């Protein structure tokens, strides 16, 4: 949906056994690069045998899973994820999962 040379992706592998692919996507020069680095670092530190589904993955990377203000939202709608990317958010996809996730933290460069 987004045909832009500014769309960047980072592919990571999660799970000692499953080696599940996780892809982080964002718009370069719009998304907060520090948040991208923090999210990638957090994903790299996950120590688990396997990740099967996106909602499970979000629980693993959420710093405050019991907060009434969650850091991530999940959806199965590609138009919603595309609008989040265009709004400067960082989104992610877990291989084999129909849902995608978006960081609720807004980009510092987009005024939020």
Kinemage of the C-alpha trace (Angstrom):
@kinemage 1
@onewidth
@group {chain A} dominant
@subgroup {mainchain}
@vectorlist {calphas} color= white
{ca unk a 1} P 0.000 0.000 0.000
{ca unk a 2} L 2.950 2.327 0.590
{ca unk a 3} L 5.216 2.662 -2.413
{ca unk a 4} L 7.970 4.834 -1.087
{ca unk a 5} L 11.727 4.641 -1.038
{ca unk a 6} L 11.460 5.955 2.540
{ca unk a 7} L 9.760 2.739 3.701
{ca unk a 8} L 12.393 0.767 5.595
{ca unk a 9} L 12.216 -2.762 6.961
{ca unk a 10} L 14.332 -4.688 9.435
{ca unk a 11} L 14.077 -8.486 9.468
{ca unk a 12} L 14.854 -10.283 12.714
{ca unk a 13} L 14.623 -13.898 13.857
{ca unk a 14} L 12.993 -14.746 17.199
{ca unk a 15} L 12.927 -18.065 19.028
{ca unk a 16} L 15.728 -20.498 19.687
{ca unk a 17} L 13.728 -23.365 18.151
{ca unk a 18} L 11.146 -21.751 15.874
{ca unk a 19} L 13.418 -19.081 14.329
{ca unk a 20} L 10.294 -17.050 13.536
{ca unk a 21} L 10.810 -14.086 11.210
{ca unk a 22} L 9.713 -10.713 12.563
{ca unk a 23} L 9.772 -7.667 10.307
{ca unk a 24} L 9.756 -4.108 11.612
{ca unk a 25} L 8.655 -1.416 9.140
{ca unk a 26} L 8.755 2.362 9.342
{ca unk a 27} L 9.203 5.477 7.227
{ca unk a 28} L 12.748 6.813 7.319
{ca unk a 29} L 12.946 10.511 8.282
{ca unk a 30} L 9.444 10.361 9.801
{ca unk a 31} L 9.592 7.644 12.474
{ca unk a 32} L 11.674 8.247 15.550
{ca unk a 33} L 14.986 6.445 14.904
{ca unk a 34} L 15.663 6.103 18.625
{ca unk a 35} L 12.375 4.231 19.076
{ca unk a 36} L 13.285 1.966 16.149
{ca unk a 37} L 16.637 1.140 17.759
{ca unk a 38} L 15.024 0.540 21.150
{ca unk a 39} L 12.435 -1.810 19.650
{ca unk a 40} L 15.046 -3.753 17.667
{ca unk a 41} L 17.249 -4.054 20.764
{ca unk a 42} L 14.293 -5.275 22.825
{ca unk a 43} L 13.425 -7.886 20.197
{ca unk a 44} L 17.030 -9.096 20.061
{ca unk a 45} L 16.994 -9.763 23.808
{ca unk a 46} L 13.964 -12.080 23.725
{ca unk a 47} L 14.955 -15.499 25.028
{ca unk a 48} L 12.208 -17.986 24.182
{ca unk a 49} L 11.967 -21.294 22.341
{ca unk a 50} L 9.360 -20.123 19.877
{ca unk a 51} L 6.912 -17.439 18.836
{ca unk a 52} L 3.739 -18.622 17.180
{ca unk a 53} L 1.491 -15.578 16.944
{ca unk a 54} L 1.659 -11.778 16.841
{ca unk a 55} L -0.324 -11.117 20.021
{ca unk a 56} L 2.002 -13.442 21.940
{ca unk a 57} L 4.966 -11.562 20.509
{ca unk a 58} L 3.563 -8.186 21.579
{ca unk a 59} L 3.338 -9.456 25.161
{ca unk a 60} L 7.022 -10.370 25.009
{ca unk a 61} L 8.168 -6.920 23.879
{ca unk a 62} L 5.763 -4.835 25.974
{ca unk a 63} L 7.742 -3.215 28.812
{ca unk a 64} L 4.594 -2.783 30.928
{ca unk a 65} L 2.203 -5.626 30.024
{ca unk a 66} L -0.092 -4.907 33.001
{ca unk a 67} L -0.475 -1.199 32.275
{ca unk a 68} L -3.927 0.201 31.518
{ca unk a 69} L -2.191 2.119 28.722
{ca unk a 70} L -0.750 -0.524 26.375
{ca unk a 71} L 2.306 0.356 24.274
{ca unk a 72} L 1.149 -1.632 21.242
{ca unk a 73} L -2.032 -2.131 19.279
{ca unk a 74} L -2.722 -5.087 17.011
{ca unk a 75} L -4.937 -5.346 13.962
{ca unk a 76} L -5.559 -7.599 10.985
{ca unk a 77} L -6.451 -4.668 8.717
{ca unk a 78} L -3.712 -3.654 6.268
{ca unk a 79} L -5.219 -0.189 5.764
{ca unk a 80} L -4.961 0.543 9.486
{ca unk a 81} L -1.305 -0.522 9.573
{ca unk a 82} L -0.538 1.538 6.450
{ca unk a 83} L -2.103 4.612 8.052
{ca unk a 84} L -0.015 4.062 11.193
{ca unk a 85} L 3.179 3.906 9.099
{ca unk a 86} L 2.209 7.097 7.275
{ca unk a 87} L 1.621 8.712 10.662
{ca unk a 88} L 5.189 8.003 11.739
{ca unk a 89} L 4.542 4.872 13.760
{ca unk a 90} L 6.692 1.761 13.803
{ca unk a 91} L 4.833 -1.404 12.813
{ca unk a 92} L 5.733 -5.063 12.873
{ca unk a 93} L 4.741 -8.374 11.369
{ca unk a 94} L 5.262 -11.885 12.741
{ca unk a 95} L 5.619 -14.601 10.110
{ca unk a 96} L 2.541 -16.814 10.040
{ca unk a 97} L 0.371 -14.432 12.058
{ca unk a 98} L -2.589 -12.602 10.480
{ca unk a 99} L -2.204 -9.665 12.843
{ca unk a 100} L 0.299 -6.837 12.702
{ca unk a 101} L 1.279 -4.574 15.566
{ca unk a 102} L 1.949 -0.878 15.882
{ca unk a 103} L 3.829 1.004 18.569
{ca unk a 104} L 1.468 3.434 20.246
{ca unk a 105} L 4.288 5.865 20.954
{ca unk a 106} L 4.224 8.601 18.384
{ca unk a 107} L 7.195 9.878 16.475
{ca unk a 108} L 9.035 12.773 18.033
{ca unk a 109} L 9.522 14.179 14.512
{ca unk a 110} L 5.807 14.230 13.724
{ca unk a 111} L 4.971 16.439 16.659
{ca unk a 112} L 3.733 13.750 19.067
